[in-house]
């Protein structure tokens, strides 16, 4: 049921950010507080029994439900940001994109080594950014407890890329 509610709310934007891409815009979901609460509850139901010490949300749409989940679970929220956006000492990871590289950062004191971190983002496509986030978390001494996404684009095989990191993968609406 939640999958259809999400799909009904998502808006397709053709040729964004470049020709041939159909962008799955989740912002219409944010206009519906009841649906937002139902999404949060769906994540919480699927996380029952999971041992999570913190939620790491990937900039910027991963902050939307990531912070809500962290708050409801009573655990810290860790912002994973693009380079130069965090004000304190950071650890960073450079990773490959289709056309070049990108850099993500996490505050050096965001969590304690040994903590189990759930990585959250709005959408799983190829898995590149969440893989880089996983590598950074592990380099900092953390353990990846799993992944959660509002939407997954199955045809881009992101699940196949991240499953070796953790089989605990939650996707509420698959395309």
N, C-alpha and C positions, 0 to 999 in steps of 0.2 A: 504494500500500500504506500509506504513512504517513497519508494522508488517512483511510482507514478505521480505522486504529488510534486516531487522534485522536478521530474521531467515536464510536467504541466506548467511549472513556474519558470523554468529556464527559457531564456530567449536566445535564439540562434542569430548570430551576426555574421553574415556572409562577407567573405573577402577581408576579414580582420584577423590579425594585424597585417596580412598580406594576401594577395589574390590566391584563391583556391582553398583558403582556410575557412572553416565554419567554426567560429568562436562560440563556446558555450558560456553565456553570460549568466552568472548566478545572482547578479544584483537584484533582479525582481523578487527573489526569495526574501531579501532583506526588508521588503515592504510589507511582509506578512509575519507579524510576531508570533502568531499561532503556529505557522509552519516552522519558523525558526526554533520554537520550543519543541516541536515534534521531531525535528532533525536532531537536536541536542539529546532528547530522550532516546532516539533510535541508536545514537552512538553509545550512550550510557548503558543501554541494554546489552549491546554487543561487547562492551568492555567489562561486564560483570565478571569478577574473579581474576581479572588481569592485574598483575603486579606492576604498577606504574608509579614512579617517583616524581615525574614531571611530564608536561606536554610541551613539545617544541613546535611552534607554529612558523611556517615559512611565509615570508613577506610576499605580498601584503594580505592576500585573501585568506591565507592560512591563519591569520590573526583572528578572523571573525568568529569562527566556531572553536578554534583552538583555545582562546582565552576562556570562553564559556565552559568548555569541557574541563579545563584545569580548575576553574572556580568550583564547578559542581562536584568534581572529584576531590577537592581540597588539596590540590598539589600545585606547585609553582608552574608558571608559564614562562617559557624561554623563547624570546623572539629571535628568529633566524633572519638576518637582514643582509641586504646587499652591502658591498664594501663601502666604508665611510659613513655609515648611518648610525652606528652605535658609539656612544661617547666615551666609554671606558676601555680598558685594556681588552683586546679581543684575540681570539684564535680564528684563523681563516682557512678557507679551502678554495683553491682555484680549480675549476672543472670545465670540461669541453662542452660547447654548444654546437648546434648545427653549423653556425657561421662564426667561429671565434671561441672566446672563453668568457666565463663569468666568475665572480668571487662572492662567496657568502661568508658571513661572520657570526660568531656567537661570543658573548661576553665570556672572558676567561673564568670568571667566578659564577657562571650561570648554574652550575650543578656540581655535585661532589662525585669524584671518580667512584664507579660502581653503581651509580644511580641508573635506574631503568627508565629510558626516555621513549615516550610515544611521539612519533612524528606526525604532524597533521598539516594537510594542505587542502585547498578547495577542490583541486582536480589532479588526477593522475593521468599524465599523457605518456611520454616516453620513459619517465622515471629518473631522468638525469639529475634534477635538482634534489630530489629526496635521496638519491644514492649519494650525492655529494654531502648532503646533510648527515646521512648515516656515517659516512667516512669521518667527517669532522667530529661527530659525537664520540665515535670509537677512539679516535686519536686523542681526545680529551679524557679518555678513561671511562666513558659511559657505555651502557649497553642499550641497543635498540630493542625496545619492548614491542614494537609493531608500528603500523601505519594506519592512518584513517583519512578518508577522503569523502567529500560530498559526492563527487562525480568521478567516474573512471571512463576513459576512452580505450576500451579493450582492444580495438584494432591497432593501437600503437604499441601494444605489448609491454606496457610498463610493469604489469604484475610479474611477468616473466623475469624482468630485470631485478625487481626488488625482493622476490620470494626467497632467494638464497640468503638474504640479510635477515628476514623474519617472515615466517608464514602467517603471522597475525596481521592480516590485511583486511581492513574494513572499507568497503565502498558501498555507499547507500544507493547510488543510481548509476548503472552501467549503460554505456552506449556501444 
